[in-house]
């Protein structure tokens, strides 16, 4: 069996090596010739999976995408040809939620404006938006959810209109898929008018798709409103962000909010499980076998952490400032954006760090936030 796989997808060899021949490829430049005799195709969001890519392949048995979204895959085409497809919904939700939460803690420290007491509006209450809300609520932050699709589906959570969210939120975190047409179009959801309507000193965090914000309009608005603070992990025109926009972001990264080792492993593992199911063979590998040991065995707390100490704990797990610095130096280089993504192999999730503390009841919120081993 020939398995064509994006070279940036981790843990492919230990999971799929016994199932067939693995052919790594550049997912962004994948050609029909490279995939024409593949039995299995494993991609990420940078690969457009459609008739143009697959028409020359008569034998494809499975397409898997180690992503939450499916906007890069022509699902109708695959269904029409009877090619099974699976993605990995929720695989990197925890990573994205923790990234957004850490970014907010970093902004709070940078501008001496505590996160505690602010109102955070989350636009898009799917997997990543819900994971962000989980972190914030564990820390005692008031969260407003906006998701008209979830609301129409009968989701029991309380939702507010986007207008209400814009009026009340001190921080806005974006977690919607890119939808280019229809009643709930998200393309340029935050256009110039909406950006200008943001409350004074709003923090705007985008960890979903760059096109959800009109980046040209964002440049124009930031030139007039220095009070708005930006965290941008995604960009219009990826892998070529607008160079003029980058200096306006407090933190800038190359679409790696979901790139924790845990999230990456989980995404690939979910595709492995699905392929084994299709092949009617037992899945003998285990997710826990893939992850390396964390460099801190445990951190002992003398007292419940305040916000400054919480940020220090978060930095033990992931220091956002490092990726921001690398991005600013590297995004203008040839293939710099994709090179940074490919080389991003250090990020962990809160669960990697065990905390030891005597007063269990005082730090239950740390366990709810995701840290392991809280209390002793």
C-alpha positions as CSV (number, residue, x, y, z in Angstrom):
1,X,0.0,0.0,0.0
2,X,1.4,3.4,-1.0
3,X,0.7,6.2,1.6
4,X,1.4,9.7,0.3
5,X,1.6,12.1,3.3
6,X,2.4,15.7,3.9
7,X,6.0,15.9,5.1
8,X,5.0,18.1,8.0
9,X,2.6,15.7,9.5
10,X,4.2,14.2,12.6
11,X,4.3,10.6,13.9
12,X,3.4,9.1,10.6
13,X,6.2,6.6,10.5
14,X,5.5,5.0,14.0
15,X,1.8,4.9,13.2
16,X,1.6,4.0,9.5
17,X,5.0,2.5,8.8
18,X,3.7,-1.1,9.2
19,X,0.8,-0.5,7.0
20,X,2.6,0.4,3.8
21,X,5.2,2.5,2.0
22,X,5.2,6.1,3.2
23,X,5.9,8.8,0.6
24,X,6.5,12.3,2.1
25,X,5.6,15.3,-0.1
26,X,5.3,19.0,0.2
27,X,1.6,19.5,0.9
28,X,1.4,23.0,-0.4
29,X,2.9,22.1,-3.9
30,X,1.4,18.5,-4.2
31,X,0.8,17.6,-7.9
32,X,-1.6,15.1,-9.5
33,X,1.5,13.1,-10.7
34,X,2.7,12.7,-7.1
35,X,-0.6,11.2,-6.0
36,X,-1.7,9.3,-9.1
37,X,-0.8,5.9,-7.7
38,X,-1.5,6.5,-4.0
39,X,-3.7,4.1,-2.0
40,X,-3.9,6.6,0.9
41,X,-3.5,10.4,1.0
42,X,-2.9,12.2,4.2
43,X,-2.9,16.0,4.1
44,X,-3.2,19.2,6.2
45,X,-5.0,22.4,5.5
46,X,-2.5,23.6,2.9
47,X,-3.5,21.0,0.3
48,X,-6.5,21.5,-1.9
49,X,-8.0,18.0,-2.3
50,X,-10.3,18.1,-5.4
51,X,-10.9,16.7,-8.9
52,X,-7.8,18.5,-10.3
53,X,-5.6,16.7,-7.8
54,X,-7.2,13.2,-7.8
55,X,-8.8,12.6,-11.2
56,X,-5.7,10.7,-12.5
57,X,-5.8,8.3,-9.5
58,X,-8.1,5.3,-10.0
59,X,-7.2,3.4,-6.9
60,X,-7.4,5.8,-3.9
61,X,-8.9,4.1,-0.9
62,X,-8.8,6.8,1.8
63,X,-8.2,10.5,2.2
64,X,-7.4,11.8,5.7
65,X,-6.8,15.4,6.9
66,X,-5.2,16.0,10.2
67,X,-7.3,19.1,10.7
68,X,-10.5,20.3,12.3
69,X,-11.7,22.2,9.2
70,X,-12.6,20.7,5.8
71,X,-12.8,23.8,3.6
72,X,-9.7,22.6,1.7
73,X,-11.4,19.3,0.7
74,X,-14.1,18.8,-2.0
75,X,-16.2,16.5,0.1
76,X,-18.8,16.1,-2.7
77,X,-16.2,15.0,-5.1
78,X,-14.9,12.3,-2.7
79,X,-18.4,11.1,-1.9
80,X,-19.2,10.9,-5.6
81,X,-16.2,8.7,-6.2
82,X,-16.9,6.6,-3.1
83,X,-13.6,7.5,-1.5
84,X,-13.8,7.4,2.3
85,X,-12.7,10.6,4.1
86,X,-11.9,11.5,7.7
87,X,-10.6,14.6,9.4
88,X,-9.7,15.1,13.0
89,X,-12.2,17.3,14.7
90,X,-11.1,18.5,18.1
91,X,-7.5,17.2,17.7
92,X,-5.9,20.6,18.3
93,X,-8.7,22.3,20.2
94,X,-6.9,22.2,23.5
95,X,-3.8,23.7,21.9
96,X,-5.7,26.6,20.3
97,X,-7.6,27.3,23.5
98,X,-4.4,27.4,25.6
99,X,-2.6,29.5,22.9
100,X,-5.4,32.1,23.1
101,X,-5.4,32.1,26.9
102,X,-1.6,32.4,27.1
103,X,-1.8,35.3,24.6
104,X,-4.3,37.1,26.8
105,X,-2.0,36.6,29.9
106,X,0.9,38.0,27.9
107,X,-1.0,41.1,26.8
108,X,-2.2,41.6,30.4
109,X,1.4,41.6,31.6
110,X,2.7,43.7,28.8
111,X,0.2,46.5,29.3
112,X,-0.2,46.1,33.1
113,X,-3.9,45.5,32.6
114,X,-5.0,42.3,34.4
115,X,-7.0,39.7,32.6
116,X,-9.0,39.0,35.7
117,X,-12.1,41.1,35.6
118,X,-12.2,41.5,31.8
119,X,-15.1,40.2,29.6
120,X,-14.0,38.0,26.8
121,X,-16.2,37.5,23.7
122,X,-15.7,34.3,21.7
123,X,-16.9,34.3,18.1
124,X,-17.4,30.7,17.1
125,X,-18.3,28.2,19.8
126,X,-17.1,25.0,18.1
127,X,-14.1,22.9,19.3
128,X,-11.5,25.6,19.6
129,X,-13.8,28.3,20.8
130,X,-15.2,26.0,23.5
131,X,-11.6,25.1,24.5
132,X,-10.8,28.8,24.9
133,X,-13.9,29.3,27.0
134,X,-12.9,26.4,29.2
135,X,-9.6,28.0,30.0
136,X,-11.1,31.4,30.7
137,X,-14.0,30.0,32.8
138,X,-11.5,27.9,34.8
139,X,-9.7,31.2,35.7
140,X,-13.0,32.9,36.6
141,X,-13.4,35.1,33.5
142,X,-16.8,36.1,32.2
143,X,-17.2,34.7,28.7
144,X,-19.7,35.8,26.0
145,X,-20.4,33.3,23.2
146,X,-21.5,34.2,19.7
147,X,-22.4,31.4,17.3
148,X,-25.7,31.7,15.3
149,X,-25.3,28.3,13.8
150,X,-24.8,26.6,17.1
151,X,-27.7,28.6,18.5
152,X,-30.0,27.5,15.6
153,X,-29.0,23.9,16.2
154,X,-30.3,24.0,19.7
155,X,-27.0,24.2,21.6
156,X,-28.1,24.7,25.2
157,X,-25.4,27.3,26.0
158,X,-26.3,30.9,26.2
159,X,-25.4,32.9,23.1
160,X,-25.4,36.6,22.3
161,X,-25.5,38.5,19.1
162,X,-22.3,39.7,17.5
163,X,-23.4,43.3,18.1
164,X,-23.9,42.6,21.8
165,X,-20.5,40.9,22.0
166,X,-18.8,43.8,20.3
167,X,-20.5,46.3,22.7
168,X,-19.6,44.4,25.9
169,X,-16.3,42.5,25.3
170,X,-13.0,43.8,26.4
171,X,-11.3,41.0,24.5
172,X,-12.5,39.2,21.3
173,X,-11.1,35.8,20.3
174,X,-12.0,34.5,16.8
175,X,-12.7,30.7,16.3
176,X,-14.9,30.4,13.2
177,X,-14.3,28.5,9.9
178,X,-13.9,30.4,6.7
179,X,-17.3,30.6,4.9
180,X,-17.3,32.6,1.8
181,X,-21.0,32.8,1.0
182,X,-24.4,32.4,2.6
183,X,-26.2,33.9,5.6
184,X,-23.4,33.2,8.0
185,X,-20.5,34.2,5.8
186,X,-17.3,34.7,7.8
187,X,-15.1,36.1,5.0
188,X,-14.1,39.6,6.2
189,X,-16.6,39.2,9.1
190,X,-14.4,41.9,10.7
191,X,-14.4,44.5,8.0
192,X,-13.4,48.2,8.4
193,X,-16.7,49.3,9.9
194,X,-16.8,46.5,12.4
195,X,-13.1,47.0,13.4
196,X,-13.7,50.7,13.9
197,X,-16.7,49.9,16.1
198,X,-14.6,48.0,18.7
199,X,-14.6,49.3,22.2
200,X,-11.6,51.5,23.2
201,X,-8.6,49.3,24.2
202,X,-10.1,46.1,22.8
203,X,-7.7,43.1,22.4
204,X,-8.4,41.1,19.2
205,X,-7.1,37.6,18.9
206,X,-7.3,35.6,15.7
207,X,-6.5,31.9,15.8
208,X,-8.9,30.6,13.1
209,X,-8.5,31.9,9.5
210,X,-6.7,35.0,8.3
211,X,-9.5,36.0,5.9
212,X,-12.0,36.4,8.8
213,X,-10.5,39.8,9.3
214,X,-10.0,42.1,6.3
215,X,-6.3,42.5,6.7
216,X,-6.1,45.7,4.5
217,X,-8.8,47.3,6.6
218,X,-7.0,46.2,9.8
219,X,-3.9,48.0,8.7
220,X,-5.9,51.1,8.0
221,X,-7.8,50.9,11.3
222,X,-4.6,50.3,13.3
223,X,-3.0,53.4,11.7
224,X,-5.9,55.4,13.3
225,X,-6.4,53.4,16.5
226,X,-3.3,52.4,18.5
227,X,-5.5,51.5,21.4
228,X,-6.5,48.2,19.7
229,X,-4.1,45.4,20.5
230,X,-3.7,42.4,18.1
231,X,-2.6,38.8,18.4
232,X,-2.4,37.3,14.9
233,X,-1.7,33.7,14.3
234,X,-3.4,33.6,10.9
235,X,-3.1,35.9,7.9
236,X,-4.7,36.7,4.6
237,X,-2.5,35.5,1.8
238,X,-0.7,32.8,3.8
239,X,2.1,31.8,3.4
240,X,2.8,35.5,2.5
241,X,1.4,37.8,5.2
242,X,1.2,41.5,4.4
243,X,4.5,42.9,5.7
244,X,2.9,46.2,6.7
245,X,0.5,44.4,9.1
246,X,3.1,42.4,11.1
247,X,4.5,45.5,13.1
248,X,0.9,46.3,14.2
249,X,0.6,42.9,16.0
250,X,1.7,42.6,19.6
251,X,2.2,38.9,19.0
252,X,2.6,37.4,15.6
253,X,3.0,33.7,14.7
254,X,2.8,31.5,11.6
255,X,-0.5,29.7,12.0
256,X,0.8,27.4,14.8
257,X,-1.8,28.0,17.5
258,X,-2.9,24.4,17.2
259,X,0.7,23.0,16.9
260,X,1.2,21.4,20.3
261,X,2.9,18.1,20.2
262,X,-0.2,16.6,21.8
263,X,-2.5,18.2,19.2
264,X,-0.3,17.0,16.3
265,X,0.0,13.5,17.7
266,X,-3.8,13.4,18.3
267,X,-4.6,14.5,14.7
268,X,-2.4,11.9,13.1
269,X,-3.5,9.2,15.6
270,X,-7.2,9.8,14.7
271,X,-6.5,9.2,11.0
272,X,-4.5,6.0,12.0
273,X,-7.5,4.8,13.9
274,X,-9.9,5.5,11.0
275,X,-7.7,3.8,8.4
276,X,-7.4,0.7,10.7
277,X,-11.1,0.7,11.0
278,X,-11.5,0.8,7.2
279,X,-9.0,-1.9,6.7
280,X,-10.7,-4.0,9.4
281,X,-7.4,-4.5,11.3
282,X,-6.7,-3.8,15.0
283,X,-5.2,-0.4,15.9
284,X,-2.2,-1.6,18.0
285,X,-0.5,1.7,18.5
286,X,-1.3,4.1,21.4
287,X,-1.2,7.9,21.6
288,X,0.8,7.9,24.8
289,X,3.6,6.1,23.1
290,X,4.3,9.0,20.7
291,X,5.0,11.9,23.1
292,X,8.4,12.6,24.5
293,X,8.9,13.1,28.3
294,X,8.5,16.7,29.4
295,X,11.6,18.5,30.5
296,X,10.0,19.5,33.9
297,X,9.0,16.6,36.0
298,X,6.9,18.7,38.3
299,X,6.6,22.2,39.8
300,X,5.9,22.6,43.5
301,X,3.7,25.5,44.5
302,X,4.1,27.2,47.9
303,X,0.8,29.1,47.4
304,X,-1.9,29.5,44.9
305,X,-0.5,31.5,42.0
306,X,-1.6,35.0,41.2
307,X,-1.8,36.2,37.6
308,X,1.9,36.9,37.3
309,X,2.8,33.5,38.7
310,X,0.2,31.9,36.4
311,X,2.0,33.4,33.4
312,X,5.3,32.0,34.6
313,X,3.7,28.6,34.8
314,X,2.3,29.0,31.3
315,X,5.8,30.0,30.0
316,X,7.2,26.8,31.5
317,X,4.9,25.0,29.1
318,X,5.0,27.4,26.1
319,X,6.6,30.8,25.8
320,X,4.7,32.7,23.1
321,X,7.4,35.4,23.0
322,X,9.9,32.9,21.4
323,X,7.7,32.2,18.4
324,X,6.8,35.8,18.0
325,X,10.5,36.7,17.8
326,X,11.2,33.9,15.3
327,X,8.3,35.0,13.2
328,X,9.3,38.6,12.9
329,X,12.8,37.6,11.8
330,X,11.7,34.8,9.5
331,X,8.4,35.5,7.7
332,X,10.0,37.6,4.9
333,X,12.5,35.0,4.0
334,X,11.8,32.7,1.0
335,X,9.5,29.9,2.3
336,X,10.0,31.4,5.7
337,X,6.4,31.0,6.8
338,X,6.2,27.3,6.0
339,X,9.7,26.6,7.3
340,X,8.7,28.0,10.7
341,X,5.7,25.8,10.7
342,X,7.7,22.7,9.7
343,X,10.3,23.3,12.4
344,X,7.8,24.0,15.2
345,X,8.3,20.9,17.3
346,X,8.6,22.1,20.8
347,X,5.2,23.3,22.0
348,X,3.5,21.3,24.8
349,X,0.1,21.6,26.4
350,X,-0.6,22.4,30.1
351,X,-1.2,18.7,30.8
352,X,2.5,18.1,30.3
353,X,3.3,20.0,33.5
354,X,2.5,18.4,36.8
355,X,1.9,20.8,39.8
356,X,2.3,19.8,43.4
357,X,0.5,21.8,46.1
358,X,-0.8,21.1,49.6
359,X,-4.1,23.1,49.6
360,X,-6.0,21.2,46.9
361,X,-9.3,23.1,47.3
362,X,-7.5,26.4,46.6
363,X,-6.1,25.3,43.2
364,X,-8.9,23.2,41.7
365,X,-9.1,25.8,39.0
366,X,-5.5,24.9,37.9
367,X,-6.7,21.3,37.2
368,X,-9.7,22.7,35.3
369,X,-7.3,24.8,33.3
370,X,-5.5,21.6,32.2
371,X,-2.4,21.2,34.4
372,X,-1.9,17.7,35.7
373,X,-1.1,16.3,39.1
374,X,-2.5,19.3,41.0
375,X,-2.4,18.7,44.7
376,X,-0.7,15.8,46.5
